[in-house]
Amino acid sequence: MKRQRRRNGLILAADDLQKGLLVTIHHWRDRREWGMGVALRIDAINLPYVVAQPLNDAEARAAILDLRCLRLMRVTEEFARAQANGSSAPAPAPMDDIPF
C-alpha cells in the first residue's frame, strides 16, 4: 500500500501541467516504452493533448502527447540539462502503432 501512494505522488494531474514545465513519460497505459525517461519541455497544452519538446536531441521535433494514453512526471532541471548535453540517445518512434 505504501508503494502505491508514493508512486501516485510522482504522477502529474492534467491541471498540474503548465507551459515550460520539465517532464518525462512515467508510463504508457498500453505498456509501450517510447519516450520514457526522456526529458521533455511542455510547449503548449490543449487538453487532453500536450505539445512537448524532447531535450535529448537538438534536432528532434516536438511530440504531441495524448494524456489519455500516458502519465507524466516532473523531472529536475539537472536531469534535463544532462540529457540536453548529449548524455542519452533518443529512442526511435515505433511506427507500427501509430493509429493513422
C-alpha positions in Angstrom: 0.0 0.0 0.0 2.8 2.5 0.8 4.4 1.8 -2.6 1.2 2.8 -4.4 0.8 6.1 -2.5 4.4 7.0 -3.2 4.1 6.2 -6.9 0.9 8.2 -7.3 2.7 11.2 -5.8 5.1 11.2 -8.8 2.4 11.3 -11.5 1.2 14.8 -12.5 -2.5 15.5 -13.0 -3.6 17.4 -16.1 -4.2 20.6 -14.1 -0.6 20.4 -12.7 0.8 20.9 -16.2 2.0 24.3 -17.4 4.0 25.7 -20.3 7.7 25.4 -19.7 7.4 22.6 -17.2 10.0 19.8 -17.4 8.5 16.3 -17.5 9.1 12.8 -18.7 6.7 10.0 -19.6 6.3 7.9 -16.4 4.3 5.1 -18.2 2.0 4.4 -21.1 -1.3 2.8 -20.4 -0.7 0.3 -23.2 2.7 -0.6 -21.8 4.8 0.8 -24.8 8.2 2.3 -23.8 8.8 5.0 -26.3 9.9 8.3 -24.7 10.0 7.0 -21.1 12.8 8.8 -19.2 13.4 11.4 -21.9 13.2 14.9 -20.6 10.5 17.0 -22.3 9.7 20.7 -22.0 6.0 21.5 -22.4 5.4 24.0 -25.2 1.6 24.1 -25.3 -1.4 22.5 -23.7 -4.9 21.9 -25.1 -6.3 19.1 -23.0 -6.2 16.2 -23.5 -3.2 17.0 -25.7 0.2 18.4 -24.8 3.0 19.5 -27.2 6.4 18.7 -25.7 9.9 19.2 -27.0 12.4 16.3 -26.3 15.6 17.8 -24.8 17.9 14.9 -25.6 18.2 15.7 -29.3 18.7 19.2 -30.6 17.1 18.3 -34.0 14.1 16.4 -32.5 10.6 17.6 -33.5 8.1 18.4 -30.8 5.9 15.5 -29.8 2.1 15.7 -29.4 1.1 13.6 -26.4 -2.4 12.4 -25.6 -2.7 12.4 -21.8 -5.4 9.7 -22.0 -2.7 7.3 -23.1 0.1 8.1 -20.8 1.1 9.6 -17.5 3.7 12.3 -17.0 6.0 13.1 -14.0 8.1 16.1 -13.3 11.9 16.0 -13.8 14.6 18.3 -12.4 16.5 20.9 -14.3 19.7 19.0 -13.7 18.2 15.8 -15.3 17.0 17.8 -18.4 20.3 19.6 -18.7 22.3 16.3 -18.6 20.2 15.0 -21.5 20.5 18.2 -23.4 24.2 18.0 -23.2 24.1 14.6 -25.0 24.2 12.1 -22.3 21.4 10.0 -23.8 20.3 8.9 -27.3 16.8 9.5 -28.5 14.6 6.4 -28.7 13.2 5.7 -32.2 9.5 6.3 -32.5 7.6 3.0 -33.1 5.9 3.3 -36.4 3.7 0.2 -36.2 1.3 1.5 -33.6 0.6 5.0 -35.0 -3.2 5.0 -35.4 -3.4 6.6 -38.9 
